[in-house]
């Protein structure tokens, strides 16, 4: 009887040793990105892994789109006040279209903010 308990314990320990803790970086700026990363997260959870989703908010209207039905650990990083002001002003598309070919690699310089 003790042999059966020992084997069960051994198999249980082996099974828990092969799971991983995975951090999924899922920026909140597009539904297609969120859906894709959410599906990957669901697959990882189904495989027995522990998934934490890190969501930096880029667009406030996309903040609740995780794309996953199974992720329970979600860490959200709030939207930067400077980018929030730019998006709320409604000028983002005009700024990007006018400067897209000549802009500095630093994203905030596009908006004149340092």
Secondary structure as GFF3:
##gff-version 3
##sequence-region A 1 114
A	DSSP	alpha_helix	2	17	.	.	.	ID=ss1
A	DSSP	beta_strand	21	25	.	.	.	ID=ss2
A	DSSP	alpha_helix	31	46	.	.	.	ID=ss3
A	DSSP	beta_strand	50	56	.	.	.	ID=ss4
A	DSSP	three_ten_helix	60	62	.	.	.	ID=ss5
A	DSSP	beta_strand	73	77	.	.	.	ID=ss6
A	DSSP	alpha_helix	81	89	.	.	.	ID=ss7
A	DSSP	alpha_helix	92	99	.	.	.	ID=ss8
A	DSSP	three_ten_helix	107	111	.	.	.	ID=ss9
###
